[in-house]
Amino acid sequence: MKTGRAYFVADLHLTDERPAATGRFFRFLDEEAAGADALYILGDLFEAWTGDDHDEAVAHDTARRLRALADAGTRVYFLHGNRDFMLAAGYAARAGMTLIADPAVVDLYGTPTLLMHGDTLCTDDLAYQRFRRRARHPLVLALLRRLPRGLRRRLARQARAGSEAAKAAKPAAIMDVNAAAVARALREAGVGRLIHGHTHRPAEHRLVVDGRGRERWVLPDWYARWGYVACDAAGCTLRVEPL
């Protein structure tokens, strides 16, 4: 029986090196998401994704578990993050996931809701936004997918190391969302609710844009904690727990 509820997660960063997060995610699928109308994964399901031939055990196990959830009647949607933007149709099909664009507007029990990974809202981080535009260019993606798997792995490791070094040197404020970018996204989508991840700063924010009350829900990461946003006809709730 369906629960009349949809769940939202992001920033799980699953990898064979973090089995606790993987185990917690699989329990979430069994204990919370099972029977839901839909599960939306808003990016960074994996720590890194170098192509649909990604061969970590967690990639295969996750595909099986998500496929089982989808086969039981819960629709599973995936929106790319900054770590797994190379995830393509092949893996999505194996996992029973439907790929959706970033941004996307969905109707949640009568409330139009904007879904994003959230990185495009961090407009003060100019260096990251330049990198994102280059990395997501269709020609760059096509070239990357043609590289040998070993080379793609090395490039991914280098990119992660460079990202961590860059973050350490940046003021924390520029890695959070820009208020004007949030307002613009809500205005352009014509909605009163936004759900996103990326910043690892879970919270419910109430704001006013153009004289209209709006809400912004930020999903937790799955490092030392885990959690989700759940929405039904009555509204949304945020759950954050220790891992």
C-alpha positions in Angstrom: 0.0 0.0 0.0 1.3 3.4 -0.9 2.1 5.8 1.9 1.0 9.0 0.1 4.5 10.4 0.7 7.6 11.2 -1.3 11.2 11.2 0.0 14.1 13.3 -0.9 17.8 12.6 -0.3 21.1 14.0 -1.6 24.8 14.0 -0.9 25.1 10.3 0.3 28.6 10.1 -1.3 28.5 6.3 -1.3 31.8 4.5 -1.8 33.2 1.2 -0.8 35.4 3.1 1.7 32.3 4.2 3.8 30.3 1.1 4.5 28.4 2.7 7.4 26.7 5.2 5.1 25.9 2.4 2.6 24.3 0.2 5.2 22.3 3.2 6.6 21.1 4.0 3.1 20.0 0.4 2.4 18.1 0.4 5.8 16.5 3.6 4.8 15.3 2.0 1.6 13.8 -0.9 3.5 12.4 1.0 6.5 11.4 4.4 5.3 11.2 4.5 1.5 9.5 1.2 0.9 5.9 1.8 -0.1 6.4 5.5 -0.8 5.0 7.1 -3.9 8.5 8.3 -4.9 12.1 8.6 -4.0 14.0 11.6 -5.4 17.8 11.4 -5.3 19.0 15.0 -5.8 22.6 14.4 -6.7 25.9 13.0 -5.3 24.5 9.6 -4.6 28.1 8.4 -5.1 31.4 9.9 -3.9 32.6 9.9 -7.5 31.3 8.5 -10.8 33.7 8.0 -13.7 31.2 6.4 -16.0 28.5 3.7 -16.2 31.3 1.1 -16.1 32.1 2.2 -12.5 33.0 -1.0 -10.8 32.9 -0.3 -7.1 30.8 -3.0 -5.3 28.6 -0.3 -3.8 27.6 0.8 -7.3 26.3 -2.7 -8.2 24.7 -3.2 -4.7 22.9 0.2 -4.9 21.6 -0.6 -8.4 20.1 -3.8 -7.1 18.5 -2.2 -4.1 17.0 0.7 -6.0 15.7 -1.6 -8.8 14.0 -3.7 -6.1 12.4 -0.5 -4.7 11.2 0.6 -8.2 9.9 -2.9 -9.0 7.8 -2.8 -5.8 6.1 0.3 -7.1 8.0 3.3 -5.7 9.1 5.6 -8.5 12.8 6.5 -8.2 14.1 9.7 -9.8 17.7 10.9 -10.1 19.0 14.4 -10.6 22.8 14.8 -11.2 25.1 16.3 -8.6 28.6 17.7 -8.9 30.2 14.3 -8.1 28.1 12.0 -10.3 27.2 14.1 -13.3 28.6 11.5 -15.6 26.0 8.9 -14.5 24.1 8.1 -17.7 21.1 6.1 -19.0 22.8 2.7 -18.7 23.2 2.8 -15.0 19.9 4.6 -14.5 18.1 1.8 -16.3 19.9 -0.9 -14.2 18.9 0.9 -11.0 15.3 1.5 -12.1 15.8 5.3 -11.9 14.3 8.0 -14.1 16.8 10.8 -14.9 15.4 14.3 -14.4 16.9 17.6 -15.3 18.4 20.2 -12.9 16.3 22.3 -12.3 13.0 20.4 -12.4 9.5 21.4 -11.2 7.3 18.6 -9.9 3.8 18.6 -8.4 3.9 17.3 -4.8 0.4 16.5 -3.8 -0.9 19.8 -5.3 2.2 21.9 -4.5 4.5 22.7 -7.4 8.0 22.2 -6.1 11.4 23.2 -7.5 14.1 20.5 -7.3 17.8 21.2 -7.7 21.1 19.8 -6.6 22.0 23.2 -5.3 25.4 23.9 -6.7 24.1 26.4 -9.2 22.8 28.5 -6.4 26.3 29.0 -5.0 27.0 31.8 -7.4 29.5 33.6 -5.1 31.9 30.7 -5.8 33.0 32.0 -9.2 35.8 29.5 -9.6 33.5 26.5 -9.1 30.9 27.9 -11.4 33.5 28.3 -14.2 34.7 24.7 -13.6 31.1 23.4 -13.7 30.3 25.1 -17.0 33.4 23.5 -18.6 32.9 20.0 -17.1 29.3 19.8 -18.1 29.8 20.9 -21.7 28.5 18.1 -24.0 31.7 17.9 -25.9 33.7 17.5 -22.7 31.4 14.9 -21.4 31.6 12.9 -24.7 35.4 13.1 -24.5 35.6 12.0 -20.9 33.3 9.0 -21.6 35.7 7.8 -24.3 38.8 7.8 -22.1 40.1 4.5 -20.6 38.6 3.7 -17.3 41.9 3.9 -15.5 42.6 7.4 -16.8 39.1 8.6 -15.8 39.8 7.3 -12.3 43.0 9.2 -12.0 41.4 12.4 -13.3 38.5 12.0 -10.8 41.0 11.6 -7.9 42.9 14.7 -9.0 39.7 16.6 -9.3 38.6 15.6 -5.8 42.0 16.5 -4.4 41.9 19.9 -6.1 38.4 20.5 -4.9 39.3 19.8 -1.3 42.3 22.0 -1.5 40.3 24.8 -3.0 37.5 24.5 -0.4 40.0 24.7 2.4 41.2 28.1 1.0 37.7 29.6 0.5 35.6 31.5 3.0 32.7 29.3 4.1 30.2 31.9 3.1 30.9 31.7 -0.7 30.2 27.9 -0.6 26.7 28.5 0.6 23.8 29.5 -1.6 23.4 33.1 -2.7 20.1 34.7 -1.5 19.5 36.5 -4.8 20.1 33.2 -6.7 17.6 31.4 -4.6 15.0 34.2 -5.1 15.6 34.2 -8.8 15.2 30.4 -9.1 11.9 30.5 -7.2 10.7 33.5 -9.2 11.6 31.9 -12.6 10.0 28.6 -11.7 6.9 30.3 -10.3 6.8 28.1 -7.2 6.7 28.5 -3.5 8.9 25.6 -2.5 12.5 24.6 -3.2 14.2 21.4 -2.2 18.0 21.0 -2.7 21.2 19.5 -1.4 24.9 20.2 -2.0 25.7 22.6 0.8 25.5 20.0 3.6 23.6 22.5 5.8 20.2 20.8 6.5 17.5 23.2 7.4 14.1 24.6 6.7 14.2 28.2 5.6 11.2 30.5 5.3 11.6 33.5 3.1 9.6 36.1 1.2 10.1 36.7 -2.5 8.1 39.3 -4.3 5.8 39.6 -1.3 5.0 35.9 -1.3 6.0 33.5 1.4 8.2 30.7 0.2 10.1 27.8 1.7 13.5 26.2 1.1 14.4 22.8 2.3 18.1 21.8 2.4 19.0 18.1 2.6 21.6 16.7 4.9 24.8 14.9 3.7 25.4 11.3 4.8 28.9 11.6 6.4 28.6 11.7 10.3 24.8 11.9 9.9 22.0 10.9 7.6 18.5 12.1 6.8 15.9 13.2 4.3 13.0 15.5 3.6 9.6 13.8 3.3 6.6 15.5 1.7 2.9 14.7 1.7 -0.4 16.5 1.2 0.1 18.3 4.5 3.6 19.6 3.7 7.2 18.7 4.2 9.3 17.6 7.2 13.1 17.3 7.7 14.8 14.4 9.5 18.4 14.5 10.5 20.0 11.7 12.6 23.5 10.6 13.6 24.9 8.0 11.3 
